[in-house]
Amino acid sequence: MSELILRPDAKGKINLGDLAKNVSSYRVTKNTTGELILTPFAEIPLSDKWIFDDKEKLEQFKKQMRHNEAA
């Protein structure tokens, strides 16, 4: 685990720069000691959501991807 010190600007914003690469949003959790925990998310287009809603198709897709990687 790496550690960085980031300072907020005058408006309280923190720039994550390259740390936010390929991330579309974060869930922020504040614990009892005031620590902020950022959980990154990579969202998908609505047109691609169907495969995640169909568990059987998703498993077939994952199986095919594993097969392709092994080949």
CHARMM internal coordinates of N, CA and C (Angstrom, degrees):
IC EDIT
DIST 1 N 1 CA 1.4491
DIST 1 CA 1 C 1.5251
ANGL 1 N 1 CA 1 C 108.22
DIST 1 C 2 N 1.3231
ANGL 1 CA 1 C 2 N 116.38
DIHE 1 N 1 CA 1 C 2 N 130.18
DIST 2 N 2 CA 1.4557
ANGL 1 C 2 N 2 CA 119.84
DIHE 1 CA 1 C 2 N 2 CA 178.64
DIST 2 CA 2 C 1.5237
ANGL 2 N 2 CA 2 C 109.56
DIHE 1 C 2 N 2 CA 2 C -99.60
DIST 2 C 3 N 1.2981
ANGL 2 CA 2 C 3 N 114.76
DIHE 2 N 2 CA 2 C 3 N 160.18
DIST 3 N 3 CA 1.4583
ANGL 2 C 3 N 3 CA 119.91
DIHE 2 CA 2 C 3 N 3 CA -177.82
DIST 3 CA 3 C 1.5216
ANGL 3 N 3 CA 3 C 109.59
DIHE 2 C 3 N 3 CA 3 C -130.04
DIST 3 C 4 N 1.3207
ANGL 3 CA 3 C 4 N 115.43
DIHE 3 N 3 CA 3 C 4 N 136.77
DIST 4 N 4 CA 1.4651
ANGL 3 C 4 N 4 CA 122.18
DIHE 3 CA 3 C 4 N 4 CA 177.07
DIST 4 CA 4 C 1.5142
ANGL 4 N 4 CA 4 C 108.75
DIHE 3 C 4 N 4 CA 4 C -131.37
DIST 4 C 5 N 1.3125
ANGL 4 CA 4 C 5 N 115.54
DIHE 4 N 4 CA 4 C 5 N 154.68
DIST 5 N 5 CA 1.4652
ANGL 4 C 5 N 5 CA 120.42
DIHE 4 CA 4 C 5 N 5 CA 171.21
DIST 5 CA 5 C 1.5133
ANGL 5 N 5 CA 5 C 106.20
DIHE 4 C 5 N 5 CA 5 C -110.08
DIST 5 C 6 N 1.3251
ANGL 5 CA 5 C 6 N 116.40
DIHE 5 N 5 CA 5 C 6 N 119.96
DIST 6 N 6 CA 1.4553
ANGL 5 C 6 N 6 CA 122.31
DIHE 5 CA 5 C 6 N 6 CA 177.75
DIST 6 CA 6 C 1.5203
ANGL 6 N 6 CA 6 C 107.72
DIHE 5 C 6 N 6 CA 6 C -116.54
DIST 6 C 7 N 1.3233
ANGL 6 CA 6 C 7 N 116.09
DIHE 6 N 6 CA 6 C 7 N 134.36
DIST 7 N 7 CA 1.4613
ANGL 6 C 7 N 7 CA 120.15
DIHE 6 CA 6 C 7 N 7 CA -179.46
DIST 7 CA 7 C 1.5181
ANGL 7 N 7 CA 7 C 110.89
DIHE 6 C 7 N 7 CA 7 C -106.23
DIST 7 C 8 N 1.3133
ANGL 7 CA 7 C 8 N 117.44
DIHE 7 N 7 CA 7 C 8 N 132.07
DIST 8 N 8 CA 1.4652
ANGL 7 C 8 N 8 CA 119.63
DIHE 7 CA 7 C 8 N 8 CA 177.73
DIST 8 CA 8 C 1.5324
ANGL 8 N 8 CA 8 C 111.01
DIHE 7 C 8 N 8 CA 8 C -69.83
DIST 8 C 9 N 1.3431
ANGL 8 CA 8 C 9 N 115.38
DIHE 8 N 8 CA 8 C 9 N 149.78
DIST 9 N 9 CA 1.4564
ANGL 8 C 9 N 9 CA 119.94
DIHE 8 CA 8 C 9 N 9 CA 176.22
DIST 9 CA 9 C 1.5360
ANGL 9 N 9 CA 9 C 109.43
DIHE 8 C 9 N 9 CA 9 C -79.50
DIST 9 C 10 N 1.3134
ANGL 9 CA 9 C 10 N 116.83
DIHE 9 N 9 CA 9 C 10 N -172.46
DIST 10 N 10 CA 1.4629
ANGL 9 C 10 N 10 CA 121.80
DIHE 9 CA 9 C 10 N 10 CA -176.80
DIST 10 CA 10 C 1.5283
ANGL 10 N 10 CA 10 C 112.50
DIHE 9 C 10 N 10 CA 10 C -60.20
DIST 10 C 11 N 1.3268
ANGL 10 CA 10 C 11 N 117.73
DIHE 10 N 10 CA 10 C 11 N -25.34
DIST 11 N 11 CA 1.4624
ANGL 10 C 11 N 11 CA 121.76
DIHE 10 CA 10 C 11 N 11 CA 179.60
DIST 11 CA 11 C 1.5282
ANGL 11 N 11 CA 11 C 112.51
DIHE 10 C 11 N 11 CA 11 C -94.42
DIST 11 C 12 N 1.3318
ANGL 11 CA 11 C 12 N 117.35
DIHE 11 N 11 CA 11 C 12 N 3.66
DIST 12 N 12 CA 1.4579
ANGL 11 C 12 N 12 CA 121.15
DIHE 11 CA 11 C 12 N 12 CA 179.59
DIST 12 CA 12 C 1.5105
ANGL 12 N 12 CA 12 C 114.24
DIHE 11 C 12 N 12 CA 12 C 85.59
DIST 12 C 13 N 1.3296
ANGL 12 CA 12 C 13 N 117.54
DIHE 12 N 12 CA 12 C 13 N 10.30
DIST 13 N 13 CA 1.4694
ANGL 12 C 13 N 13 CA 121.07
DIHE 12 CA 12 C 13 N 13 CA -178.54
DIST 13 CA 13 C 1.5246
ANGL 13 N 13 CA 13 C 110.47
DIHE 12 C 13 N 13 CA 13 C -88.56
DIST 13 C 14 N 1.3254
ANGL 13 CA 13 C 14 N 114.18
DIHE 13 N 13 CA 13 C 14 N 144.26
DIST 14 N 14 CA 1.4672
ANGL 13 C 14 N 14 CA 121.46
DIHE 13 CA 13 C 14 N 14 CA 176.29
DIST 14 CA 14 C 1.5221
ANGL 14 N 14 CA 14 C 107.69
DIHE 13 C 14 N 14 CA 14 C -118.72
DIST 14 C 15 N 1.3208
ANGL 14 CA 14 C 15 N 117.02
DIHE 14 N 14 CA 14 C 15 N 129.33
DIST 15 N 15 CA 1.4531
ANGL 14 C 15 N 15 CA 122.53
DIHE 14 CA 14 C 15 N 15 CA 178.97
DIST 15 CA 15 C 1.5269
ANGL 15 N 15 CA 15 C 108.69
DIHE 14 C 15 N 15 CA 15 C -91.93
DIST 15 C 16 N 1.3222
ANGL 15 CA 15 C 16 N 116.57
DIHE 15 N 15 CA 15 C 16 N 117.91
DIST 16 N 16 CA 1.4622
ANGL 15 C 16 N 16 CA 121.22
DIHE 15 CA 15 C 16 N 16 CA -179.48
DIST 16 CA 16 C 1.5287
ANGL 16 N 16 CA 16 C 112.50
DIHE 15 C 16 N 16 CA 16 C -84.86
DIST 16 C 17 N 1.3253
ANGL 16 CA 16 C 17 N 117.38
DIHE 16 N 16 CA 16 C 17 N -14.96
DIST 17 N 17 CA 1.4607
ANGL 16 C 17 N 17 CA 121.54
DIHE 16 CA 16 C 17 N 17 CA 177.95
DIST 17 CA 17 C 1.5188
ANGL 17 N 17 CA 17 C 112.86
DIHE 16 C 17 N 17 CA 17 C 53.05
DIST 17 C 18 N 1.3269
ANGL 17 CA 17 C 18 N 116.74
DIHE 17 N 17 CA 17 C 18 N -130.16
DIST 18 N 18 CA 1.4724
ANGL 17 C 18 N 18 CA 122.07
DIHE 17 CA 17 C 18 N 18 CA -177.87
DIST 18 CA 18 C 1.5250
ANGL 18 N 18 CA 18 C 113.27
DIHE 17 C 18 N 18 CA 18 C -64.74
DIST 18 C 19 N 1.3276
ANGL 18 CA 18 C 19 N 117.88
DIHE 18 N 18 CA 18 C 19 N -18.07
DIST 19 N 19 CA 1.4697
ANGL 18 C 19 N 19 CA 119.96
DIHE 18 CA 18 C 19 N 19 CA 177.82
DIST 19 CA 19 C 1.5173
ANGL 19 N 19 CA 19 C 111.09
DIHE 18 C 19 N 19 CA 19 C -63.67
DIST 19 C 20 N 1.3220
ANGL 19 CA 19 C 20 N 117.51
DIHE 19 N 19 CA 19 C 20 N -23.01
DIST 20 N 20 CA 1.4630
ANGL 19 C 20 N 20 CA 121.85
DIHE 19 CA 19 C 20 N 20 CA -177.57
DIST 20 CA 20 C 1.5283
ANGL 20 N 20 CA 20 C 112.44
DIHE 19 C 20 N 20 CA 20 C -97.42
DIST 20 C 21 N 1.3183
ANGL 20 CA 20 C 21 N 117.96
DIHE 20 N 20 CA 20 C 21 N 11.19
DIST 21 N 21 CA 1.4610
ANGL 20 C 21 N 21 CA 121.44
DIHE 20 CA 20 C 21 N 21 CA -179.29
DIST 21 CA 21 C 1.5312
ANGL 21 N 21 CA 21 C 110.05
DIHE 20 C 21 N 21 CA 21 C -60.36
DIST 21 C 22 N 1.3217
ANGL 21 CA 21 C 22 N 116.61
DIHE 21 N 21 CA 21 C 22 N 132.40
DIST 22 N 22 CA 1.4680
ANGL 21 C 22 N 22 CA 125.06
DIHE 21 CA 21 C 22 N 22 CA 179.70
DIST 22 CA 22 C 1.5272
ANGL 22 N 22 CA 22 C 113.52
DIHE 21 C 22 N 22 CA 22 C 66.49
DIST 22 C 23 N 1.3124
ANGL 22 CA 22 C 23 N 117.86
DIHE 22 N 22 CA 22 C 23 N 16.92
DIST 23 N 23 CA 1.4619
ANGL 22 C 23 N 23 CA 122.25
DIHE 22 CA 22 C 23 N 23 CA 178.50
DIST 23 CA 23 C 1.5198
ANGL 23 N 23 CA 23 C 107.96
DIHE 22 C 23 N 23 CA 23 C -110.84
DIST 23 C 24 N 1.3318
ANGL 23 CA 23 C 24 N 117.04
DIHE 23 N 23 CA 23 C 24 N 131.21
DIST 24 N 24 CA 1.4621
ANGL 23 C 24 N 24 CA 119.81
DIHE 23 CA 23 C 24 N 24 CA -179.50
DIST 24 CA 24 C 1.5247
ANGL 24 N 24 CA 24 C 112.28
DIHE 23 C 24 N 24 CA 24 C -99.15
DIST 24 C 25 N 1.3287
ANGL 24 CA 24 C 25 N 117.27
DIHE 24 N 24 CA 24 C 25 N -22.11
DIST 25 N 25 CA 1.4630
ANGL 24 C 25 N 25 CA 120.05
DIHE 24 CA 24 C 25 N 25 CA 177.86
DIST 25 CA 25 C 1.5292
ANGL 25 N 25 CA 25 C 109.28
DIHE 24 C 25 N 25 CA 25 C -163.75
DIST 25 C 26 N 1.3216
ANGL 25 CA 25 C 26 N 115.51
DIHE 25 N 25 CA 25 C 26 N 168.64
DIST 26 N 26 CA 1.4623
ANGL 25 C 26 N 26 CA 122.48
DIHE 25 CA 25 C 26 N 26 CA 177.58
DIST 26 CA 26 C 1.5137
ANGL 26 N 26 CA 26 C 109.79
DIHE 25 C 26 N 26 CA 26 C -131.79
DIST 26 C 27 N 1.3214
ANGL 26 CA 26 C 27 N 115.88
DIHE 26 N 26 CA 26 C 27 N 142.54
DIST 27 N 27 CA 1.4621
ANGL 26 C 27 N 27 CA 120.56
DIHE 26 CA 26 C 27 N 27 CA 166.02
DIST 27 CA 27 C 1.5272
ANGL 27 N 27 CA 27 C 105.30
DIHE 26 C 27 N 27 CA 27 C -93.79
DIST 27 C 28 N 1.3210
ANGL 27 CA 27 C 28 N 117.10
DIHE 27 N 27 CA 27 C 28 N 130.49
DIST 28 N 28 CA 1.4593
ANGL 27 C 28 N 28 CA 121.55
DIHE 27 CA 27 C 28 N 28 CA -178.58
DIST 28 CA 28 C 1.5266
ANGL 28 N 28 CA 28 C 108.67
DIHE 27 C 28 N 28 CA 28 C -109.76
DIST 28 C 29 N 1.3290
ANGL 28 CA 28 C 29 N 115.02
DIHE 28 N 28 CA 28 C 29 N 125.76
DIST 29 N 29 CA 1.4530
ANGL 28 C 29 N 29 CA 121.39
DIHE 28 CA 28 C 29 N 29 CA 176.78
DIST 29 CA 29 C 1.5220
ANGL 29 N 29 CA 29 C 107.85
DIHE 28 C 29 N 29 CA 29 C -118.07
DIST 29 C 30 N 1.3204
ANGL 29 CA 29 C 30 N 116.10
DIHE 29 N 29 CA 29 C 30 N 132.65
DIST 30 N 30 CA 1.4652
ANGL 29 C 30 N 30 CA 120.78
DIHE 29 CA 29 C 30 N 30 CA 177.00
DIST 30 CA 30 C 1.5176
ANGL 30 N 30 CA 30 C 107.51
DIHE 29 C 30 N 30 CA 30 C -109.41
DIST 30 C 31 N 1.3404
ANGL 30 CA 30 C 31 N 116.68
DIHE 30 N 30 CA 30 C 31 N 120.81
DIST 31 N 31 CA 1.4631
ANGL 30 C 31 N 31 CA 119.14
DIHE 30 CA 30 C 31 N 31 CA -178.52
DIST 31 CA 31 C 1.5328
ANGL 31 N 31 CA 31 C 110.69
DIHE 30 C 31 N 31 CA 31 C -87.30
DIST 31 C 32 N 1.3150
ANGL 31 CA 31 C 32 N 116.35
DIHE 31 N 31 CA 31 C 32 N -178.45
DIST 32 N 32 CA 1.4636
ANGL 31 C 32 N 32 CA 120.95
DIHE 31 CA 31 C 32 N 32 CA -173.66
DIST 32 CA 32 C 1.5240
ANGL 32 N 32 CA 32 C 113.48
DIHE 31 C 32 N 32 CA 32 C -67.29
DIST 32 C 33 N 1.3303
ANGL 32 CA 32 C 33 N 117.32
DIHE 32 N 32 CA 32 C 33 N -20.35
DIST 33 N 33 CA 1.4694
ANGL 32 C 33 N 33 CA 119.94
DIHE 32 CA 32 C 33 N 33 CA 178.52
DIST 33 CA 33 C 1.5302
ANGL 33 N 33 CA 33 C 112.16
DIHE 32 C 33 N 33 CA 33 C -94.02
DIST 33 C 34 N 1.3454
ANGL 33 CA 33 C 34 N 116.69
DIHE 33 N 33 CA 33 C 34 N 4.21
DIST 34 N 34 CA 1.4548
ANGL 33 C 34 N 34 CA 120.34
DIHE 33 CA 33 C 34 N 34 CA 177.50
DIST 34 CA 34 C 1.5127
ANGL 34 N 34 CA 34 C 114.62
DIHE 33 C 34 N 34 CA 34 C 90.37
DIST 34 C 35 N 1.3345
ANGL 34 CA 34 C 35 N 117.72
DIHE 34 N 34 CA 34 C 35 N 0.37
DIST 35 N 35 CA 1.4621
ANGL 34 C 35 N 35 CA 120.39
DIHE 34 CA 34 C 35 N 35 CA 177.75
DIST 35 CA 35 C 1.5213
ANGL 35 N 35 CA 35 C 109.91
DIHE 34 C 35 N 35 CA 35 C -71.28
DIST 35 C 36 N 1.3265
ANGL 35 CA 35 C 36 N 115.99
DIHE 35 N 35 CA 35 C 36 N 139.92
DIST 36 N 36 CA 1.4581
ANGL 35 C 36 N 36 CA 121.57
DIHE 35 CA 35 C 36 N 36 CA 176.47
DIST 36 CA 36 C 1.5169
ANGL 36 N 36 CA 36 C 108.63
DIHE 35 C 36 N 36 CA 36 C -100.39
DIST 36 C 37 N 1.3070
ANGL 36 CA 36 C 37 N 116.08
DIHE 36 N 36 CA 36 C 37 N 130.24
DIST 37 N 37 CA 1.4598
ANGL 36 C 37 N 37 CA 121.81
DIHE 36 CA 36 C 37 N 37 CA 179.00
DIST 37 CA 37 C 1.5231
ANGL 37 N 37 CA 37 C 107.04
DIHE 36 C 37 N 37 CA 37 C -113.94
DIST 37 C 38 N 1.3299
ANGL 37 CA 37 C 38 N 115.97
DIHE 37 N 37 CA 37 C 38 N 120.24
DIST 38 N 38 CA 1.4586
ANGL 37 C 38 N 38 CA 121.78
DIHE 37 CA 37 C 38 N 38 CA 179.81
DIST 38 CA 38 C 1.5206
ANGL 38 N 38 CA 38 C 109.08
DIHE 37 C 38 N 38 CA 38 C -99.63
DIST 38 C 39 N 1.3167
ANGL 38 CA 38 C 39 N 116.67
DIHE 38 N 38 CA 38 C 39 N 124.33
DIST 39 N 39 CA 1.4584
ANGL 38 C 39 N 39 CA 121.90
DIHE 38 CA 38 C 39 N 39 CA 176.29
DIST 39 CA 39 C 1.5273
ANGL 39 N 39 CA 39 C 107.23
DIHE 38 C 39 N 39 CA 39 C -110.78
DIST 39 C 40 N 1.3453
ANGL 39 CA 39 C 40 N 117.49
DIHE 39 N 39 CA 39 C 40 N 113.42
DIST 40 N 40 CA 1.4646
ANGL 39 C 40 N 40 CA 120.09
DIHE 39 CA 39 C 40 N 40 CA -175.73
DIST 40 CA 40 C 1.5217
ANGL 40 N 40 CA 40 C 112.96
DIHE 39 C 40 N 40 CA 40 C -74.93
DIST 40 C 41 N 1.3328
ANGL 40 CA 40 C 41 N 114.75
DIHE 40 N 40 CA 40 C 41 N 148.32
DIST 41 N 41 CA 1.4540
ANGL 40 C 41 N 41 CA 122.30
DIHE 40 CA 40 C 41 N 41 CA 176.29
DIST 41 CA 41 C 1.5226
ANGL 41 N 41 CA 41 C 109.22
DIHE 40 C 41 N 41 CA 41 C -128.93
DIST 41 C 42 N 1.3020
ANGL 41 CA 41 C 42 N 116.11
DIHE 41 N 41 CA 41 C 42 N 144.76
DIST 42 N 42 CA 1.4598
ANGL 41 C 42 N 42 CA 123.03
DIHE 41 CA 41 C 42 N 42 CA 170.67
DIST 42 CA 42 C 1.5191
ANGL 42 N 42 CA 42 C 105.62
DIHE 41 C 42 N 42 CA 42 C -120.63
DIST 42 C 43 N 1.2977
ANGL 42 CA 42 C 43 N 117.07
DIHE 42 N 42 CA 42 C 43 N 105.23
DIST 43 N 43 CA 1.4582
ANGL 42 C 43 N 43 CA 121.87
DIHE 42 CA 42 C 43 N 43 CA -176.15
DIST 43 CA 43 C 1.5253
ANGL 43 N 43 CA 43 C 110.67
DIHE 42 C 43 N 43 CA 43 C -78.66
DIST 43 C 44 N 1.3174
ANGL 43 CA 43 C 44 N 114.87
DIHE 43 N 43 CA 43 C 44 N 157.29
DIST 44 N 44 CA 1.4561
ANGL 43 C 44 N 44 CA 120.95
DIHE 43 CA 43 C 44 N 44 CA 179.24
DIST 44 CA 44 C 1.5291
ANGL 44 N 44 CA 44 C 109.35
DIHE 43 C 44 N 44 CA 44 C -114.91
DIST 44 C 45 N 1.3172
ANGL 44 CA 44 C 45 N 116.83
DIHE 44 N 44 CA 44 C 45 N 153.71
DIST 45 N 45 CA 1.4648
ANGL 44 C 45 N 45 CA 118.96
DIHE 44 CA 44 C 45 N 45 CA 175.56
DIST 45 CA 45 C 1.5290
ANGL 45 N 45 CA 45 C 110.84
DIHE 44 C 45 N 45 CA 45 C -63.68
DIST 45 C 46 N 1.3198
ANGL 45 CA 45 C 46 N 116.55
DIHE 45 N 45 CA 45 C 46 N 147.74
DIST 46 N 46 CA 1.4576
ANGL 45 C 46 N 46 CA 121.68
DIHE 45 CA 45 C 46 N 46 CA 179.88
DIST 46 CA 46 C 1.5297
ANGL 46 N 46 CA 46 C 111.22
DIHE 45 C 46 N 46 CA 46 C -57.45
DIST 46 C 47 N 1.3251
ANGL 46 CA 46 C 47 N 116.31
DIHE 46 N 46 CA 46 C 47 N -33.80
DIST 47 N 47 CA 1.4684
ANGL 46 C 47 N 47 CA 120.04
DIHE 46 CA 46 C 47 N 47 CA -179.27
DIST 47 CA 47 C 1.5332
ANGL 47 N 47 CA 47 C 112.43
DIHE 46 C 47 N 47 CA 47 C -66.59
DIST 47 C 48 N 1.3485
ANGL 47 CA 47 C 48 N 118.08
DIHE 47 N 47 CA 47 C 48 N -18.17
DIST 48 N 48 CA 1.4650
ANGL 47 C 48 N 48 CA 121.83
DIHE 47 CA 47 C 48 N 48 CA 178.96
DIST 48 CA 48 C 1.5287
ANGL 48 N 48 CA 48 C 112.69
DIHE 47 C 48 N 48 CA 48 C -99.65
DIST 48 C 49 N 1.3152
ANGL 48 CA 48 C 49 N 117.47
DIHE 48 N 48 CA 48 C 49 N -4.26
DIST 49 N 49 CA 1.4565
ANGL 48 C 49 N 49 CA 121.85
DIHE 48 CA 48 C 49 N 49 CA -175.36
DIST 49 CA 49 C 1.5277
ANGL 49 N 49 CA 49 C 113.05
DIHE 48 C 49 N 49 CA 49 C -64.98
DIST 49 C 50 N 1.3168
ANGL 49 CA 49 C 50 N 117.25
DIHE 49 N 49 CA 49 C 50 N -27.34
DIST 50 N 50 CA 1.4676
ANGL 49 C 50 N 50 CA 121.12
DIHE 49 CA 49 C 50 N 50 CA -175.05
DIST 50 CA 50 C 1.5187
ANGL 50 N 50 CA 50 C 112.44
DIHE 49 C 50 N 50 CA 50 C -55.30
DIST 50 C 51 N 1.3265
ANGL 50 CA 50 C 51 N 117.64
DIHE 50 N 50 CA 50 C 51 N -35.93
DIST 51 N 51 CA 1.4671
ANGL 50 C 51 N 51 CA 118.71
DIHE 50 CA 50 C 51 N 51 CA -176.18
DIST 51 CA 51 C 1.5277
ANGL 51 N 51 CA 51 C 111.13
DIHE 50 C 51 N 51 CA 51 C -69.67
DIST 51 C 52 N 1.3234
ANGL 51 CA 51 C 52 N 117.34
DIHE 51 N 51 CA 51 C 52 N -29.58
DIST 52 N 52 CA 1.4626
ANGL 51 C 52 N 52 CA 119.92
DIHE 51 CA 51 C 52 N 52 CA 177.69
DIST 52 CA 52 C 1.5208
ANGL 52 N 52 CA 52 C 111.55
DIHE 51 C 52 N 52 CA 52 C -78.49
DIST 52 C 53 N 1.3225
ANGL 52 CA 52 C 53 N 116.49
DIHE 52 N 52 CA 52 C 53 N -22.07
DIST 53 N 53 CA 1.4630
ANGL 52 C 53 N 53 CA 121.28
DIHE 52 CA 52 C 53 N 53 CA 177.45
DIST 53 CA 53 C 1.5275
ANGL 53 N 53 CA 53 C 112.20
DIHE 52 C 53 N 53 CA 53 C -81.46
DIST 53 C 54 N 1.3256
ANGL 53 CA 53 C 54 N 117.30
DIHE 53 N 53 CA 53 C 54 N -19.92
DIST 54 N 54 CA 1.4628
ANGL 53 C 54 N 54 CA 122.75
DIHE 53 CA 53 C 54 N 54 CA -178.91
DIST 54 CA 54 C 1.5322
ANGL 54 N 54 CA 54 C 108.01
DIHE 53 C 54 N 54 CA 54 C -107.96
DIST 54 C 55 N 1.3239
ANGL 54 CA 54 C 55 N 116.34
DIHE 54 N 54 CA 54 C 55 N 93.14
DIST 55 N 55 CA 1.4758
ANGL 54 C 55 N 55 CA 121.56
DIHE 54 CA 54 C 55 N 55 CA -174.27
DIST 55 CA 55 C 1.5246
ANGL 55 N 55 CA 55 C 112.62
DIHE 54 C 55 N 55 CA 55 C -57.66
DIST 55 C 56 N 1.3172
ANGL 55 CA 55 C 56 N 116.95
DIHE 55 N 55 CA 55 C 56 N -37.56
DIST 56 N 56 CA 1.4710
ANGL 55 C 56 N 56 CA 120.11
DIHE 55 CA 55 C 56 N 56 CA -179.94
DIST 56 CA 56 C 1.5245
ANGL 56 N 56 CA 56 C 110.43
DIHE 55 C 56 N 56 CA 56 C -64.97
DIST 56 C 57 N 1.3341
ANGL 56 CA 56 C 57 N 116.98
DIHE 56 N 56 CA 56 C 57 N -47.10
DIST 57 N 57 CA 1.4748
ANGL 56 C 57 N 57 CA 120.60
DIHE 56 CA 56 C 57 N 57 CA 178.77
DIST 57 CA 57 C 1.5234
ANGL 57 N 57 CA 57 C 110.65
DIHE 56 C 57 N 57 CA 57 C -63.46
DIST 57 C 58 N 1.3311
ANGL 57 CA 57 C 58 N 117.11
DIHE 57 N 57 CA 57 C 58 N -38.39
DIST 58 N 58 CA 1.4637
ANGL 57 C 58 N 58 CA 120.65
DIHE 57 CA 57 C 58 N 58 CA 179.80
DIST 58 CA 58 C 1.5218
ANGL 58 N 58 CA 58 C 110.42
DIHE 57 C 58 N 58 CA 58 C -63.40
DIST 58 C 59 N 1.3209
ANGL 58 CA 58 C 59 N 117.48
DIHE 58 N 58 CA 58 C 59 N -43.81
DIST 59 N 59 CA 1.4686
ANGL 58 C 59 N 59 CA 120.42
DIHE 58 CA 58 C 59 N 59 CA 178.50
DIST 59 CA 59 C 1.5277
ANGL 59 N 59 CA 59 C 111.39
DIHE 58 C 59 N 59 CA 59 C -64.35
DIST 59 C 60 N 1.3337
ANGL 59 CA 59 C 60 N 117.07
DIHE 59 N 59 CA 59 C 60 N -39.67
DIST 60 N 60 CA 1.4643
ANGL 59 C 60 N 60 CA 120.34
DIHE 59 CA 59 C 60 N 60 CA 176.17
DIST 60 CA 60 C 1.5245
ANGL 60 N 60 CA 60 C 110.39
DIHE 59 C 60 N 60 CA 60 C -61.18
DIST 60 C 61 N 1.3187
ANGL 60 CA 60 C 61 N 116.24
DIHE 60 N 60 CA 60 C 61 N -43.10
DIST 61 N 61 CA 1.4611
ANGL 60 C 61 N 61 CA 121.23
DIHE 60 CA 60 C 61 N 61 CA 179.70
DIST 61 CA 61 C 1.5328
ANGL 61 N 61 CA 61 C 110.38
DIHE 60 C 61 N 61 CA 61 C -62.72
DIST 61 C 62 N 1.3257
ANGL 61 CA 61 C 62 N 117.21
DIHE 61 N 61 CA 61 C 62 N -47.11
DIST 62 N 62 CA 1.4662
ANGL 61 C 62 N 62 CA 121.14
DIHE 61 CA 61 C 62 N 62 CA 179.52
DIST 62 CA 62 C 1.5287
ANGL 62 N 62 CA 62 C 110.92
DIHE 61 C 62 N 62 CA 62 C -60.85
DIST 62 C 63 N 1.3316
ANGL 62 CA 62 C 63 N 116.56
DIHE 62 N 62 CA 62 C 63 N -41.83
DIST 63 N 63 CA 1.4633
ANGL 62 C 63 N 63 CA 120.99
DIHE 62 CA 62 C 63 N 63 CA 179.26
DIST 63 CA 63 C 1.5231
ANGL 63 N 63 CA 63 C 110.31
DIHE 62 C 63 N 63 CA 63 C -62.01
DIST 63 C 64 N 1.3305
ANGL 63 CA 63 C 64 N 116.68
DIHE 63 N 63 CA 63 C 64 N -43.74
DIST 64 N 64 CA 1.4585
ANGL 63 C 64 N 64 CA 120.81
DIHE 63 CA 63 C 64 N 64 CA 179.00
DIST 64 CA 64 C 1.5324
ANGL 64 N 64 CA 64 C 111.18
DIHE 63 C 64 N 64 CA 64 C -63.81
DIST 64 C 65 N 1.3333
ANGL 64 CA 64 C 65 N 116.80
DIHE 64 N 64 CA 64 C 65 N -39.74
DIST 65 N 65 CA 1.4652
ANGL 64 C 65 N 65 CA 120.82
DIHE 64 CA 64 C 65 N 65 CA 178.91
DIST 65 CA 65 C 1.5364
ANGL 65 N 65 CA 65 C 110.74
DIHE 64 C 65 N 65 CA 65 C -63.86
DIST 65 C 66 N 1.3391
ANGL 65 CA 65 C 66 N 116.91
DIHE 65 N 65 CA 65 C 66 N -42.15
DIST 66 N 66 CA 1.4660
ANGL 65 C 66 N 66 CA 120.01
DIHE 65 CA 65 C 66 N 66 CA 177.85
DIST 66 CA 66 C 1.5208
ANGL 66 N 66 CA 66 C 110.09
DIHE 65 C 66 N 66 CA 66 C -63.40
DIST 66 C 67 N 1.3369
ANGL 66 CA 66 C 67 N 116.86
DIHE 66 N 66 CA 66 C 67 N -40.83
DIST 67 N 67 CA 1.4650
ANGL 66 C 67 N 67 CA 121.74
DIHE 66 CA 66 C 67 N 67 CA 178.41
DIST 67 CA 67 C 1.5221
ANGL 67 N 67 CA 67 C 110.26
DIHE 66 C 67 N 67 CA 67 C -61.79
DIST 67 C 68 N 1.3190
ANGL 67 CA 67 C 68 N 116.92
DIHE 67 N 67 CA 67 C 68 N -43.37
DIST 68 N 68 CA 1.4758
ANGL 67 C 68 N 68 CA 121.36
DIHE 67 CA 67 C 68 N 68 CA -179.75
DIST 68 CA 68 C 1.5231
ANGL 68 N 68 CA 68 C 111.65
DIHE 67 C 68 N 68 CA 68 C -65.34
DIST 68 C 69 N 1.3308
ANGL 68 CA 68 C 69 N 117.10
DIHE 68 N 68 CA 68 C 69 N -37.39
DIST 69 N 69 CA 1.4529
ANGL 68 C 69 N 69 CA 120.98
DIHE 68 CA 68 C 69 N 69 CA 179.43
DIST 69 CA 69 C 1.5247
ANGL 69 N 69 CA 69 C 111.01
DIHE 68 C 69 N 69 CA 69 C -67.53
DIST 69 C 70 N 1.3287
ANGL 69 CA 69 C 70 N 116.87
DIHE 69 N 69 CA 69 C 70 N -35.70
DIST 70 N 70 CA 1.4620
ANGL 69 C 70 N 70 CA 121.50
DIHE 69 CA 69 C 70 N 70 CA -178.69
DIST 70 CA 70 C 1.5276
ANGL 70 N 70 CA 70 C 111.98
DIHE 69 C 70 N 70 CA 70 C -74.29
DIST 70 C 71 N 1.3148
ANGL 70 CA 70 C 71 N 116.75
DIHE 70 N 70 CA 70 C 71 N -24.50
DIST 71 N 71 CA 1.4622
ANGL 70 C 71 N 71 CA 120.58
DIHE 70 CA 70 C 71 N 71 CA -176.69
DIST 71 CA 71 C 1.5128
ANGL 71 N 71 CA 71 C 112.92
DIHE 70 C 71 N 71 CA 71 C -74.81
END
COOR INIT
IC SEED 1 N 1 CA 1 C
IC BUILD
